[in-house]
Amino acid sequence: MVWGKGLARRLYGLTGVVWSKYLDIDERGRLIVKLKGYKIDIAKLVSEKQLPGAHIRILPIIRYMMDQVYEAFMEAFRKFGYKGAFKPVYPLKSNSTPIVVDTIWRYGIKYSWGFNAGTYPEVKLISKYINEKPRLLVVDGIKDNKFLDLLSKMCDSWEIIVDIESMRDADLLSKYQDLNIGLRVKVTSKSSGLWSHSSGLDSKFGLLINTLDEMVEKHPWVPNRTVLLHVHAGSQITDKNRLEDIIRETIILYNNLVKTGFKNIRYIDFGGGLAYPYIEASNHVFSANYSLNEYAEILVKELVKSAENTPDIVFEGGRYIVAPHRITVTKIIDTRPYSTSDRGETSYPIVEEIKNTENIKELVYVSRKAREVITRLMLKFPINIESRRILEKLLTSINEAITSKAYEIIHRDNDKALEELIKTPNYVLEELVSPTRRFFASFSLFSHLPDTIIADQYFKIIPLQRLNEKPEVLGVISDLTCDSMGEYSSFITFLPNNIEYETEDLFTSLDHKLMFIPGKTLRLKGVPLHIPRKNEDYYIAFLDTGAYQDMLSMNHNLLNGYPEIIIDIINDNLKIIYENLESAENYPL
Ligand SMILES: *Cc1c(COP(=O)(O)O)cnc(C)c1O
C-alpha cells in the first residue's frame, strides 16, 4: 500500500498556491498550519479548550493574497509597459468582520488599498479610519441624504467616488458638488459561474445607456464630474472567454464615453469577479480556467491594445482576498450507519445474480435489474414492520453486493474496469460513490457555511487527524439543525494520471467505496472520513470559508456564533487569540 501523506494531500486538495504553502500533514497524520517556521496543530487548538469547533482565522493569509494580487498586476504592467496606476479597493460586503477589515486597512497602507462600500453601515464602519494619504472609496448601492452627508464629511481621509445608477442618484448628487462621480453601467456580455445573473441588461445594478442619456440632458454636470467607469459582472467569473468579453465591452464603453464629453474619467473599475479556486481543476464551476496572473494580464493587455487613454485600474476583488483566511473546524459528535450490519441468513436471488457477474458491463446490467426489483417491491409490499425489516435488509444486501463485486472486478482488471465504469452514468458507479454513514457535526451549515444552502457552494473538507490512515468510509456531514437541508455531502476528487498508487488506494478501507480515478474528476456523494474511535476527539475542517459566509450567517434553530481562533504573526512572533468562547455552550461536545 502506498497510502500516505502524498496521496492524502492530493485527495483532500492541499494543492494550489494557498494550501500547498500554508497547510501540511505532520508525521502523526495531523493537519498543521505552517507560518514562518511555526507549525500549528489545528485540532489541538480546538480540543485543548474543549471546543465543539471554531472559525480559525489566519490573518497572514489575507496579507499574502493582497501581495499576490498586487504583484500579479505589477508584473502585467511591466510586461505590457502599462503606465497607469493600480488602485485596489476591498469590497466590504465580501467580509466586514472588524478584524478582517482592520487587517486589510493596516496592511493596505503600502499599496494604498482602498474600499468599496454599498451601504451606510459599511461606510460608517470605515469612517473611523484616518488615512495619512487619502485612499480610494468607491460607493455604490442606494443612497440618501444621510448617507451622502456622511461621505461629504470623510473627504479629507478618502478619495470618494459615488456611483450614479439612476436618475434618483443624479438628483440626489446634484446637491453634493464636492463628491466625485462614478458611472456604474450594465454590461451586455454574459458572465459565467454561479453569479452570472449579475451581468446582462436585466441585471440588478448599473445604468442603461438610455437612462444615462436622459440623465445628462437633465443634469449637464454629470460628464464633467465623472471620474470613474464601473462595471461588475458578478462574483466568481469562472470562464476566461467570458471575462475577456466583459473587459472588451467595458473598454469600448470607456472609449465612447471619453469621446462624447466624459473627459475626466481617469479610473476604470472592472469590479470583482476574479475567481477563487475552491478546487484546483480548471474545467469546473468552482474554479476558474485562468490564473491570477492571467487575470491581470487580460485586463492590462486589453487596455494597452484598445483604450483611448491610460486609465488607472481599480481592482475590486474581495472573494479572492479573504476566502482562504477562515477555516471552519467542527467536531464529529455521532456517526450513524445507513443500514444495519446484520444481514441475517436469507439469500436473495437478485443478490446471487449480482455475485455471479464477471465484469463491469454485466454488473451494470444486473444492477439496473436490481433497482427495478426494489421499485416493484416498494409498490407491492404491505406497509408493516416485518416488510420494512425485509426491505431494508434486501436494499442493503443489494448495495453491498454491487460495491463488493465492483471492488473485486476493479482489483482484477484495474484500467479496463475503470474505463468501463465511467463510460456512461450507471448504478454501479453511483453506488460506488454513495455514502454509508452520517457524521453529525457540532455546527450549523446555515450559520457557518450558508452558501452551501443558498448557492450550492463547494468547500473542501479535510479531517484534522489520522491523515496517515486511509479513510474508512464515505460519510455525509449532518449539522445540528432540524432541517434536511443541513447536510453536506459533496466531495470532488481529481488526481492526476501520473500519480503513484495501488488499486487498494482507490477505495475506502471499510465500506470499499471509490475515492478517486486518476486523470478523472469524480464527484463523490460523501466525504472520505474515519469512524471516530471511542472517546476520540475527531475534527473535520472546511477550507476557504472566509468570503461571504460570515456576513450571510443565518440563525436557524437559534444556532449562531462560533468560537473564533485568530492566528497572526506579529514581529515574527506567533500570536493566537481566542474569542467568542461563550458561544461554545450552544453546541454539543
Ligand atoms: C460583490 C461585489 C464585488 C466583489 O466581487 P468578488 O468577485 O466576490 O470579489 C466587487 N464589486 C462590487 C460592485 C460588488 O457588488
The ligand as an SDF file (V2000), in Angstrom:
LIG
                    3D

 15 15  0  0  0  0  0  0  0  0999 V2000
  -19.7820   41.8850   -4.7290 C   0  0  0  0  0  0  0  0  0  0  0  0
  -19.0320   42.9410   -5.3890 C   0  0  0  0  0  0  0  0  0  0  0  0
  -17.6470   42.8160   -5.5370 C   0  0  0  0  0  0  0  0  0  0  0  0
  -16.8660   41.6330   -5.0460 C   0  0  0  0  0  0  0  0  0  0  0  0
  -16.7480   40.6980   -6.0240 O   0  0  0  0  0  0  0  0  0  0  0  0
  -15.9870   39.2910   -5.7430 P   0  0  0  0  0  0  0  0  0  0  0  0
  -15.8460   38.7340   -7.0990 O   0  0  0  0  0  0  0  0  0  0  0  0
  -16.9070   38.4790   -4.9020 O   0  0  0  0  0  0  0  0  0  0  0  0
  -14.7190   39.5720   -5.1150 O   0  0  0  0  0  0  0  0  0  0  0  0
  -16.9730   43.8360   -6.1730 C   0  0  0  0  0  0  0  0  0  0  0  0
  -17.6330   44.9290   -6.6270 N   0  0  0  0  0  0  0  0  0  0  0  0
  -18.9630   45.0790   -6.4980 C   0  0  0  0  0  0  0  0  0  0  0  0
  -19.5950   46.3010   -7.0210 C   0  0  0  0  0  0  0  0  0  0  0  0
  -19.7080   44.0880   -5.8850 C   0  0  0  0  0  0  0  0  0  0  0  0
  -21.0160   44.2470   -5.7720 O   0  0  0  0  0  0  0  0  0  0  0  0
  1  2  1  0
  2  3  1  0
  2 14  2  0
  3  4  1  0
  3 10  2  0
  4  5  1  0
  5  6  1  0
  6  7  2  0
  6  8  1  0
  6  9  1  0
 10 11  1  0
 11 12  2  0
 12 13  1  0
 12 14  1  0
 14 15  1  0
M  END
$$$$
